[in-house]
Amino acid sequence: MKITRQEIDAQNGVLKVEITAADYQNKVKAALDKYRKTAKIPGFRPGHVPAGLIQKQFGKSVLAEELNKITNDALYRFIIDEKLDILGNPLPIENGVEGDFDQPENFTFSYEIGYSPSFELPITAKTKVDYATVKIDKDLIIKQVEDLRRRYGKLISSEAVSAKDMVMGKFEELEGSEVKADGISHSTTISMEFLENKAAIKLLTGKKINESFELDPKAVSKGPEDAAAMLGISPEAYAELNSKFQFTVNDVKRMELSELNEEFFQKLFGDEVKTEAEMNKRIEADLARMFEEDSDRLFTRKVYDMLLEKTTMNFPEAFLKRWIKTSAEKPITDEEIEKEFAAYLLSLKWQLIQTKIFKENNIQLTNEEVLDFTKNLVIGNYAQYGLPAPEEAELLETAQRLLQNKEQANGIYDRLAERKLTDYFKSAVSMTKKEMKYDDFVAQAQA
């Protein structure tokens, strides 16, 4: 048996596998002997079917099967031995088989291969990348304290509507200036804090319980579906509606902020915080940790975008399109491949970049690291709800259970890989820290 490689261009090649009769005859004979022992053919006892009949019925299919096994094994060994960096798998060339299955002797099978592109990463220690940080000022701490006090506060009734109240009331369809008999009538809740329509905010502010007035549902909803829900009708019925509505205030609920006292500090921070000053210091530290993770994600995304934009790769595109079509689990058309091909190349490009980074820098994801990372995720989830971390045995059991779920495990591996990439990027480029206001930081993160 002999394998030769022919270079078509920098992205494509052809492998030819030449197989002689000596390479396959014994294997074909052994396979046919096995068939002869087990074949059930009318008129013959098992194991007594004439060899000629077995050859006639199964000879070609067995020969093809054995040649396929020999060829695949040979290709695999050749690619490994020659250290060929290829994309996908070798594809049989159409009409690329030389040999006669009726009078078998020597065979030659030709396969096309697509080479993985060689490239250099366009980042060095001199590459400057902005690292955005949030300025944790007094206003941000005050806002966080207010959010915490609101979260641990309690709802109380109020006589009149103000800026952050929840207004419970009823919409009633009007006919002229009167409530329409058998018209639409539905109770709902309006959250003043999330209203955007200034006219509606002005209209509702100061209204008292049992007060009725005309109100357009559109002005206090987030869109047609939300407005339909407020009226208790379908979106289709709402689309046909042109009626006016009266709204009656039935109740006004206000969130009374939790007092800044020892009980509040204990709920949030245990024995670590006993005064307002200590609370503010702790919140500042917590915000810094939280924003550091966001800063890391934003920084990593910038380097990611830079690498995708500036790394030059030439792909064997025609080969890849054929390989996608051949290896797809379900039939796929050329049009479907063309539609998604740009996104596929972008994903493949990043996969090759990440693989190169991990390989050249000996970055690995060990089982122990993955398990520890998962345990820390579990602890973080508990802390998010103000709960203490579980005991080690329960923590370990929870982490192992999460990793047994394929979808969750993939997500955990991706997050750990991203963290390792972030650490690498921080050491590989020159970070320029840029402090910005919270709102500006959020806007950049959402861009």
C-alpha positions in Angstrom: 0.0 0.0 0.0 1.2 3.5 -0.9 -0.1 7.0 -0.1 1.0 10.0 -2.1 0.2 13.7 -1.5 -0.3 16.2 -4.3 -0.4 19.9 -3.5 -3.1 21.8 -5.4 -2.4 25.2 -3.8 -1.7 26.6 -0.3 -5.2 25.6 0.9 -6.0 22.4 -0.9 -4.4 19.0 -1.6 -5.1 15.5 -2.8 -4.2 12.2 -1.1 -4.0 9.1 -3.3 -4.2 5.7 -1.6 -2.9 2.8 -3.7 -3.9 -0.6 -2.5 -2.6 -3.9 -3.9 -4.4 -7.3 -3.8 -2.0 -8.4 -1.0 -3.3 -5.6 1.2 -6.9 -6.8 1.2 -7.1 -10.5 0.0 -6.7 -12.1 3.4 -9.1 -9.7 5.1 -11.7 -10.3 2.4 -11.3 -14.1 2.7 -11.7 -14.0 6.5 -14.8 -11.9 6.2 -16.4 -14.2 3.6 -15.5 -17.3 5.8 -17.3 -15.6 8.6 -20.3 -15.0 6.4 -20.2 -18.6 5.3 -20.5 -19.8 8.9 -23.5 -17.7 9.8 -25.3 -17.2 6.5 -28.9 -18.6 6.3 -29.6 -19.5 2.7 -32.5 -21.8 1.7 -31.4 -25.3 0.8 -28.1 -25.2 2.8 -27.3 -25.9 6.4 -25.4 -23.0 8.3 -21.7 -23.4 7.7 -22.2 -25.6 4.6 -23.0 -22.9 2.0 -20.7 -23.3 -1.0 -17.9 -20.7 -1.0 -18.7 -19.8 -4.6 -22.3 -18.9 -3.7 -21.1 -16.7 -0.8 -18.6 -15.0 -3.1 -21.3 -14.4 -5.7 -23.8 -12.9 -3.2 -21.5 -11.0 -0.8 -18.1 -10.7 -2.6 -18.4 -7.2 -3.9 -20.0 -5.7 -0.8 -17.4 -7.3 1.5 -14.6 -6.2 -0.8 -15.9 -2.6 -0.8 -16.3 -2.7 3.0 -12.8 -4.0 3.6 -11.3 -1.5 1.1 -13.1 1.3 2.9 -11.7 0.2 6.3 -8.1 -0.1 4.9 -8.3 3.3 3.2 -9.7 5.1 6.2 -7.1 3.6 8.6 -4.3 4.4 6.1 -5.5 8.0 5.7 -5.7 8.5 9.5 -2.2 7.1 10.1 -0.8 9.2 7.2 -2.3 12.4 8.4 -0.9 11.8 11.9 2.5 10.6 10.8 2.9 13.5 8.4 1.5 16.0 10.9 -0.9 17.4 8.4 -3.1 20.2 9.8 -6.3 19.8 8.0 -9.9 21.0 8.3 -12.7 18.5 8.5 -12.0 15.1 7.0 -10.7 13.9 3.6 -13.5 13.8 1.0 -13.6 11.2 -1.7 -13.1 12.8 -5.1 -16.0 12.2 -7.6 -14.9 9.5 -10.1 -11.7 9.2 -8.0 -11.7 5.4 -7.8 -9.4 3.3 -10.1 -9.9 -0.5 -10.1 -12.3 -3.2 -11.2 -14.7 -4.8 -8.6 -15.6 -7.6 -11.0 -11.9 -8.6 -11.5 -10.3 -7.0 -8.4 -6.5 -6.5 -8.3 -5.0 -3.1 -7.5 -7.1 -0.1 -6.5 -6.4 3.6 -6.2 -8.7 6.0 -4.2 -8.3 9.8 -4.4 -9.4 12.2 -1.6 -9.3 16.0 -1.4 -8.2 17.7 1.7 -8.4 21.3 2.9 -5.5 22.7 4.9 -5.9 24.6 8.1 -4.5 28.1 7.5 -1.2 29.2 9.0 -1.4 32.6 10.7 0.2 34.8 13.3 -1.6 36.6 16.0 -1.6 40.4 15.5 -1.0 41.2 19.2 2.2 41.8 21.2 3.1 43.3 24.5 3.1 46.7 22.7 -0.5 46.4 21.5 -2.6 48.9 23.5 -6.2 48.0 24.5 -8.5 50.1 26.6 -9.6 48.6 30.0 -12.7 50.3 31.1 -13.4 50.7 34.8 -16.4 52.2 36.6 -15.9 55.2 38.8 -17.5 54.2 42.1 -18.5 57.6 43.4 -20.9 58.8 46.2 -23.9 58.9 43.9 -23.4 55.2 42.8 -23.1 54.1 46.4 -26.2 56.0 47.4 -28.1 54.4 44.5 -27.0 50.9 45.5 -28.0 51.6 49.1 -31.4 52.7 48.0 -31.8 49.6 45.8 -30.9 47.4 48.8 -33.3 49.3 51.1 -36.0 48.9 48.5 -35.3 45.2 48.1 -35.7 44.6 51.9 -38.5 47.2 52.3 -42.2 46.6 52.6 -45.3 47.6 50.6 -47.6 50.1 52.3 -50.8 51.8 51.1 -50.7 55.4 50.1 -53.5 57.9 49.5 -52.1 59.6 46.4 -49.9 58.4 43.5 -46.2 59.5 43.4 -43.2 58.7 41.3 -42.4 55.1 42.2 -45.8 53.8 43.3 -47.7 50.8 42.0 -51.3 51.9 41.0 -54.0 49.2 41.2 -57.1 50.1 39.2 -59.6 49.2 36.6 -59.9 50.1 32.9 -63.5 50.5 31.6 -64.5 51.1 28.0 -66.4 54.3 27.4 -69.3 55.1 25.2 -69.3 58.9 24.8 -68.6 60.1 28.4 -70.3 57.2 30.1 -69.0 53.6 30.9 -70.3 51.3 28.2 -72.7 48.6 29.2 -71.2 45.2 28.7 -68.0 46.9 27.5 -64.4 46.0 28.3 -63.7 46.1 32.0 -60.5 44.8 33.4 -58.4 45.3 36.6 -54.6 45.9 36.2 -51.5 47.4 37.8 -49.5 50.3 36.6 -45.9 50.7 37.8 -45.1 54.4 37.9 -41.4 53.7 38.1 -41.2 52.2 34.6 -43.5 54.6 32.8 -41.9 56.6 29.9 -44.8 58.6 28.6 -44.4 62.0 30.3 -48.0 63.0 29.8 -49.2 59.8 31.5 -46.9 60.3 34.4 -48.2 63.9 34.9 -51.8 62.7 34.6 -51.4 59.9 37.2 -49.2 61.8 39.7 -51.3 63.0 42.6 -54.4 60.9 41.8 -56.2 59.5 44.8 -58.0 56.2 45.6 -61.5 56.0 43.9 -60.7 58.8 41.5 -61.7 58.1 37.9 -60.4 59.8 34.7 -59.9 59.1 31.1 -56.6 57.2 30.3 -55.3 55.7 27.1 -53.9 52.2 27.8 -51.3 52.8 25.1 -49.7 55.6 27.2 -49.1 53.3 30.2 -48.0 50.1 28.3 -44.9 48.9 26.6 -46.6 48.0 23.3 -49.7 46.5 21.8 -49.4 43.1 23.5 -48.9 44.8 26.9 -51.9 47.1 26.3 -54.0 44.1 25.3 -53.1 42.3 28.5 -54.0 45.4 30.6 -57.5 45.3 29.0 -57.8 41.5 29.3 -58.3 41.1 25.5 -56.3 39.4 22.7 -53.7 41.4 20.7 -55.9 40.8 17.6 -58.9 42.3 19.4 -56.8 45.3 20.5 -55.6 45.9 17.0 -59.3 46.5 15.9 -60.1 48.7 19.0 -60.7 52.4 18.7 -62.5 53.0 22.0 -61.6 55.4 24.8 -61.2 54.2 28.4 -61.8 55.4 31.9 -59.4 54.3 34.7 -60.4 54.2 38.3 -57.7 54.1 41.1 -58.6 51.3 43.5 -55.4 51.3 45.6 -51.9 52.8 45.7 -48.9 50.7 46.9 -45.6 52.3 47.9 -42.4 50.6 48.7 -41.3 51.8 52.1 -37.5 51.6 52.3 -36.0 49.5 55.0 -34.5 51.5 57.8 -30.7 51.7 58.1 -30.4 49.9 61.4 -28.6 46.9 62.9 -31.3 44.5 61.7 -30.8 45.7 58.1 -27.0 45.4 58.3 -27.3 41.9 59.8 -29.6 40.7 57.0 -27.2 41.8 54.3 -23.7 41.4 55.8 -24.0 39.4 59.0 -21.6 40.5 61.8 -19.2 42.2 59.3 -21.1 45.5 59.2 -22.5 47.4 62.2 -22.6 51.1 61.0 -23.7 53.0 57.9 -20.1 54.0 57.2 -19.0 50.3 57.3 -21.9 49.4 55.1 -20.8 52.1 52.5 -17.3 50.8 52.6 -18.4 47.2 52.1 -20.8 48.2 49.2 -17.9 50.1 47.5 -15.7 46.9 47.7 -18.6 44.7 46.4 -19.2 47.0 43.5 -15.5 47.1 42.7 -15.5 43.3 42.5 -18.7 43.1 40.5 -17.5 45.8 38.0 -14.1 44.1 37.7 -15.9 41.0 36.2 -17.8 43.3 33.8 -14.6 45.2 32.9 -12.9 41.9 32.2 -15.7 40.8 29.9 -15.6 44.1 28.0 -11.8 44.0 27.7 -11.9 40.4 26.5 -14.6 41.3 23.9 -12.3 44.2 22.6 -9.4 41.8 22.1 -11.7 39.2 20.6 -12.9 41.7 18.1 -9.4 42.9 17.3 -8.2 39.4 16.7 -11.0 38.5 14.4 -10.6 41.8 12.4 -6.8 41.8 12.1 -5.9 38.1 11.9 -5.4 37.1 8.3 -6.6 33.6 7.3 -7.1 32.0 3.9 -9.6 29.1 3.9 -10.2 26.4 1.4 -13.8 27.6 1.0 -15.0 25.3 -1.8 -13.7 22.3 0.1 -15.4 23.5 3.3 -18.7 24.0 1.6 -18.6 20.4 0.2 -17.5 19.1 3.6 -20.4 20.9 5.4 -22.8 19.4 2.9 -21.4 15.9 3.2 -21.1 15.8 7.0 -24.5 17.5 7.8 -26.8 15.3 9.9 -29.8 16.4 7.8 -29.8 17.3 4.0 -28.8 20.8 3.4 -29.0 22.9 0.2 -26.2 25.0 -1.4 -28.4 28.0 -0.8 -28.6 27.3 2.9 -24.8 26.8 3.1 -24.2 30.1 1.3 -26.5 31.9 3.7 -24.7 30.8 6.8 -21.2 30.4 5.4 -19.8 33.8 6.5 -20.9 33.2 10.1 -19.5 29.7 9.9 -16.1 31.0 8.7 -16.1 33.6 11.5 -16.8 30.9 14.1 -14.1 28.6 12.6 -11.6 31.5 12.6 -12.1 32.2 16.3 -11.9 28.4 17.0 -8.5 28.3 15.3 -7.3 31.5 17.1 -8.3 30.1 20.5 -6.7 26.8 19.8 -3.5 28.4 18.8 -3.5 30.6 22.0 -4.1 27.6 24.2 -1.6 25.4 22.5 1.3 27.9 22.3 0.8 29.0 25.9 0.1 25.5 27.3 -3.3 26.6 28.6 -5.3 23.6 29.8 -8.6 23.0 31.5 -7.9 20.2 34.1 -10.7 18.2 35.7 -9.7 19.6 39.1 -9.9 23.2 37.9 -13.3 22.6 36.3 -14.7 21.1 39.5 -13.3 24.0 41.7 -14.6 26.5 39.2 -18.1 24.9 39.3 -18.1 24.9 43.1 -17.3 28.6 43.1 -20.2 29.2 40.7 -22.5 27.4 43.1 -21.2 29.4 46.1 -21.8 32.6 44.1 -25.4 31.6 43.3 -26.0 31.1 47.0 -24.4 34.4 47.9 -26.6 36.2 45.3 -29.6 35.3 47.4 -27.9 36.1 50.7 -27.5 32.4 51.6 -24.4 30.8 53.2 -22.4 28.3 51.1 -23.4 24.7 51.6 -21.2 22.2 53.4 -18.3 20.7 51.3 -20.1 17.4 50.7 -23.2 19.0 49.4 -21.2 21.5 47.4 -19.2 18.7 45.8 -22.4 16.7 45.0 -24.0 19.8 43.4 -21.0 20.6 41.3 -20.7 17.0 40.1 -24.4 16.9 39.2 -24.1 20.1 37.2 -21.1 18.7 35.2 -23.1 15.5 34.4 -25.5 17.7 32.4 -24.0 18.1 29.0 -25.5 21.5 28.2 -24.6 22.9 31.6 -21.1 21.4 31.5 -20.4 22.9 28.1 -21.4 26.3 29.5 -19.1 25.9 32.5 -16.2 24.9 30.3 -16.8 27.9 28.0 -16.8 30.3 31.0 -13.6 28.8 32.4 -12.0 29.0 29.0 -13.0 32.6 28.7 -11.5 33.4 32.1 -8.2 31.8 31.1 -8.3 33.8 27.8 -8.9 37.0 29.8 -5.9 36.2 32.0 -3.8 35.5 28.9 -4.9 38.7 27.2 -4.1 40.8 30.3 -0.5 39.5 30.2 -0.2 39.6 26.4 -1.1 43.2 25.6 -0.7 46.6 27.2 -3.8 47.6 29.1 -4.8 51.3 29.2 -7.2 51.8 32.1 -9.9 54.2 31.5 -12.2 55.2 34.3 -15.8 56.2 33.3 -19.1 57.0 34.8 -21.5 54.1 35.4 -24.0 55.1 32.8 -21.3 55.5 30.2 -19.8 52.1 31.1 -23.2 50.4 30.7 -23.7 52.1 27.4 -20.4 50.8 26.1 -21.1 47.3 27.4 -24.4 47.2 25.6 -23.1 48.6 22.3 
